[in-house]
């Protein structure tokens, strides 16, 4: 009797240990709040199912932090729990993981019409009283996984797609296609190389500007270019937005400003151009707001022994509108050295026609969109162009027409007394534009 009792006690004890073990294991494999699979399970799943084909989804809630901050974590938990119910309803036969906070990973073994599931999930969110109450939606990236890449790599692709639309304030979802992944990886590579490459790999090319009345060379515009051993040619459309986000666009502006001033010094010394030749370069609004901008330009002029009249700084309309007082003060300071100021991309964005009479601007560059408007609607486009030319002339401003690519456009500009022009028809940007 004693032995049987001891055996019973031993069995009960072992069962209690087993029960406790199963409880702990369940806690490790399942998220307490949502009962979805945990990060630990996700890691194990990735190791065991690496060669599986299907679709990876990565979902992140929008406005979730605000729910926690304004209404408390209990309300935040309700949003998370509601999200988990929606996910279980839509992704019934799929693996769903809550990785951390408001981040959910899903793997579907079927890659057929993943957008159908996402649209259904979108509908559940849109119809939910709770989600509408807290203005909560989701951003989701997805990737169609082949057996060639690992699960973690596929989820990383989904994350890149999700992050891309999150940054651009686009709601709901985006697929990480091969083209998207290639562009995103290239972007990351550019970002990692950018700052250290400005002094070593960046250079200026120069696009000539002509006096349209006699076809004589009046100047040129310095433009930033970048070539890298691995990535080859990198377009300004790729590196300028990244440089602005990284807060280092001023380094590019300063580099090209020095290249331009050094170039004009050499050309004038060799008497390759006339004494009134002008080289222009662009200045971003971020650079223009720097305290050292004006002294930097003045130091370059002194160092290379160049007169201010031989350079032209191009600014944009947005700089005037966003920081009018500071911008005007600095423009007036630059003009003390006889530096010419040009308003770039005129009519491309905001209209500052009413402000031009009061601004210290010498030249207005008509954006290529004005010429394109003429090509799309000949009569209306020409009326607009002629009207703007008259306004500029009445204000005593010179005009540079950008984007001249056709003989008929050039003829129209000459007939309407537009002073200067640049474009592929007259000359493409190159290192030595005098060849």
BELUR-V768671 format. One record per backbone hydrogen bond with DSSP energy under -1.0 kcal/mol. NH is the residue of the N-H (numbers start at 0). CO is the residue of the C=O. If there is no record, write none. Layout:
# BELUR-V768671
NH|CO ; NH|CO
This chain:
# BELUR-V768671
4|0 ; 5|1 ; 6|2 ; 7|3 ; 8|4 ; 9|5 ; 10|6 ; 11|7 ; 12|8 ; 13|9 ; 14|10 ; 15|11 ; 16|12 ; 17|13 ; 18|14 ; 19|15 ; 20|16 ; 21|17 ; 22|18 ; 23|19 ; 24|20 ; 25|21 ; 26|22 ; 27|23 ; 28|24 ; 29|25 ; 30|35 ; 34|30 ; 36|95 ; 37|28 ; 41|37 ; 42|38 ; 43|39 ; 44|40 ; 45|41 ; 46|42 ; 47|43 ; 48|44 ; 51|48 ; 53|144 ; 54|107 ; 55|142 ; 56|105 ; 57|140 ; 58|103 ; 59|138 ; 60|101 ; 61|136 ; 66|62 ; 67|63 ; 68|64 ; 69|65 ; 70|66 ; 71|67 ; 75|71 ; 76|72 ; 77|73 ; 78|74 ; 79|75 ; 80|76 ; 81|77 ; 82|78 ; 83|79 ; 84|80 ; 85|81 ; 86|82 ; 87|83 ; 88|84 ; 89|85 ; 90|86 ; 93|90 ; 94|106 ; 96|104 ; 97|36 ; 98|102 ; 102|99 ; 103|58 ; 104|96 ; 105|56 ; 106|94 ; 107|54 ; 115|112 ; 117|113 ; 118|114 ; 119|115 ; 120|116 ; 121|117 ; 122|118 ; 123|119 ; 124|120 ; 125|121 ; 126|122 ; 131|127 ; 132|128 ; 133|129 ; 135|130 ; 138|59 ; 139|171 ; 140|57 ; 141|173 ; 142|55 ; 144|53 ; 153|149 ; 154|150 ; 155|151 ; 156|152 ; 157|153 ; 158|154 ; 159|155 ; 160|156 ; 161|157 ; 162|158 ; 163|159 ; 164|160 ; 165|161 ; 166|162 ; 167|163 ; 168|165 ; 169|164 ; 171|137 ; 173|139 ; 175|141 ; 176|174 ; 180|176 ; 181|177 ; 182|178 ; 183|179 ; 184|180 ; 185|181 ; 186|182 ; 187|183 ; 188|184 ; 189|185 ; 190|186 ; 191|187 ; 192|188 ; 193|189 ; 196|193 ; 200|196 ; 201|196 ; 202|224 ; 204|222 ; 205|429 ; 206|220 ; 208|218 ; 209|420 ; 210|215 ; 211|418 ; 214|210 ; 217|208 ; 218|208 ; 219|277 ; 220|206 ; 221|279 ; 222|204 ; 224|202 ; 226|200 ; 227|231 ; 231|227 ; 233|225 ; 237|234 ; 238|234 ; 239|235 ; 242|238 ; 243|239 ; 244|240 ; 245|241 ; 247|242 ; 250|247 ; 252|248 ; 253|249 ; 254|250 ; 255|251 ; 256|252 ; 257|253 ; 258|254 ; 259|255 ; 260|256 ; 261|257 ; 262|258 ; 263|259 ; 264|260 ; 265|261 ; 266|262 ; 267|263 ; 268|264 ; 269|265 ; 271|266 ; 276|273 ; 277|217 ; 278|309 ; 279|219 ; 280|311 ; 282|313 ; 287|283 ; 288|284 ; 289|286 ; 292|289 ; 295|291 ; 296|292 ; 297|293 ; 298|294 ; 299|295 ; 300|296 ; 301|297 ; 302|298 ; 303|299 ; 305|300 ; 309|306 ; 310|307 ; 311|278 ; 312|339 ; 313|280 ; 314|341 ; 320|316 ; 321|317 ; 322|318 ; 326|322 ; 327|323 ; 328|324 ; 329|325 ; 330|326 ; 331|327 ; 332|328 ; 333|329 ; 334|330 ; 336|333 ; 337|334 ; 338|333 ; 339|310 ; 341|312 ; 342|362 ; 343|314 ; 345|364 ; 347|344 ; 354|351 ; 355|351 ; 357|354 ; 360|358 ; 361|340 ; 362|340 ; 363|397 ; 364|342 ; 365|399 ; 366|345 ; 369|366 ; 371|367 ; 372|368 ; 373|369 ; 374|370 ; 375|371 ; 376|372 ; 380|376 ; 381|377 ; 382|378 ; 383|379 ; 384|380 ; 385|381 ; 386|382 ; 387|383 ; 388|384 ; 389|385 ; 390|386 ; 391|387 ; 392|388 ; 393|389 ; 394|390 ; 395|392 ; 396|391 ; 397|361 ; 399|363 ; 400|419 ; 401|365 ; 403|421 ; 409|405 ; 410|406 ; 411|407 ; 412|408 ; 413|409 ; 414|410 ; 415|411 ; 416|413 ; 417|412 ; 419|398 ; 420|209 ; 421|400 ; 424|403 ; 425|422 ; 426|422 ; 429|205 ; 434|431
